[in-house]
Every structure is written in structure tokens, then in C-alpha cells.
Amino acid sequence: MKSITRQKPLEEIRAYVKPFDRVYIVGCGTCATMTKTGGVDQVQEMKEEVKGFGKWVTGWAVLPTACDEMTEEDFKAAEEGLQHANCVLVMSCALGVHRVNSSFHLPTIPALDTLFIGLEESPGYFQEVCAQCGQCVLGETAGICPLTACHKGLLNGPCGGTSHGKCEVDSERDCAFTLIYERLKEQNRLDLMGKYHPPRNYHVTLVPKIVTVTLEEGIEP
């Protein structure tokens, strides 16, 4: 499972860094490297772009994993560059941005947009498989999430627009409920296709989401 990101438009990044004259750039050695949005090559390219904005790039680093608890330790080797910077431009998912922001007092600027949590289906091809909705129905939909596989995010389907197993929104894309039907058929569980799923309860995943995990009792809201 990877955080799938894409680079923000350069004009948006330029606007973010406009108040600052010294920028330190951080990339990520895991997800953003795999998606070619925050690896060494992309950080080097961003360095040249930021210089073109008239900024001084005080240094850069590609952390092994920008979102984990080792971030501050990894930054110790880059201490000099950080001391001269007055902002940090982060080329990682939003979780990495949050980790860097919580570890240091410098203004933290995201260079990427986080799109979804994805699974690599084939080299370089990522598919969204989980919307982290807090109300998982995979046990009744043959392991296929209708919220992410269906363009309309339907829990009860198919809709009236499906045609020959394809989606009316994107004719090149398989209808999510055709996929669910075929998988349930293979598993001899077609009775589940007739089960009604009530409207989602958005109170299940209140914002902000905070959970506590204990060894004795597991996750508590």
C-alpha cells in the first residue's frame, strides 16, 4: 500500500514560498520515490525550479521514510542546511508534511498533493483500493471496495448506466458491481448482491480522527 501523490503546479509552489528567501527541500525515499514525485531526481529538479524563483536553496535531503518517527534523527545530518533556511519544502505525502512540521519550527510547505492510498497492480500502475471510510464492507463485496471502484461511490448497485460490464462515466473502466458480481459468483455467495447497504453514517469517521491503541483493549475512539 502506498500514498499516491502528484506534484503541485509550479505557480502554486512559487506562491507558497514567495514570503521566504531560503528554502530547504525534503523528499521521501519510499512512496514519493516510487511514484516519481519526491525521489532524488525530483528533488534535484525542484531545487533548480526553486532557484529559478530567486530563492536560495540551503540544502536538501531524501529521508528514508518521511512519515515515520525517525524523521528528526534523519534531519540531524542536515542540521547546517536547516539552520540557514527559513522554510522547508516537503515532497512527500501529507503525513510526511505533518511529521516534518511537528518535528521542526520552520514553516513547512507541501510540494505535492496526496491523492489516495493505492495498491501497485503492475509496475508503475497504482489503483485506489481504500478510502479509509471507517465503515468497511469488503466482507460483503468480495474484497472489492465499491466506494473506490465505482465512479459514483455507490454502495448499492449497479446503477442504470452500466452497459456490457462497463461504467457510463468511463467506458474503458469495468463497472465495480460487475466485478463484485463475478467475484461473488466464483465464491458461491451471490446472495450478497441482494443485500441493502444503508446510507453511510458520516459520524463514524468524525473529523479530526483520533484513536487510542492499547495493548489490552485495541483501538478506542
Stockholm file with secondary structure:
# STOCKHOLM 1.0

chainA/1-221         MKSITRQKPLEEIRAYVKPFDRVYIVGCGTCATMTKTGGVDQVQEMKEEVKGFGKWVTGWAVLPTACDEMTEEDFKAAEEGLQHANCVLVMSCALGVHRVNSSFHLPTIPALDTLFIGLEESPGYFQEVCAQCGQCVLGETAGICPLTACHKGLLNGPCGGTSHGKCEVDSERDCAFTLIYERLKEQNRLDLMGKYHPPRNYHVTLVPKIVTVTLEEGIEP
#=GR chainA/1-221 SS CEEEEEECCHHHHHHHHTTCSEEEEEEESSHHHHTTSSSHHHHHHHHHHHHHTTCEEEEEEEESCTTSTTHHHHHGGGHHHHHHCSEEEEESCHHHHHHHHHHCSSCEEECEEEEEEEEEEETTEEEEEECCCSCCCGGGTTTCCHHHHSTTCCSSCCCTTCBTTBCSSCTTSBCHHHHHHHHHHHTTCGGGGGCCCCCCCGGGGCSSCCCEEETTTEEEC
#=GC SS_cons         CEEEEEECCHHHHHHHHTTCSEEEEEEESSHHHHTTSSSHHHHHHHHHHHHHTTCEEEEEEEESCTTSTTHHHHHGGGHHHHHHCSEEEEESCHHHHHHHHHHCSSCEEECEEEEEEEEEEETTEEEEEECCCSCCCGGGTTTCCHHHHSTTCCSSCCCTTCBTTBCSSCTTSBCHHHHHHHHHHHTTCGGGGGCCCCCCCGGGGCSSCCCEEETTTEEEC
//
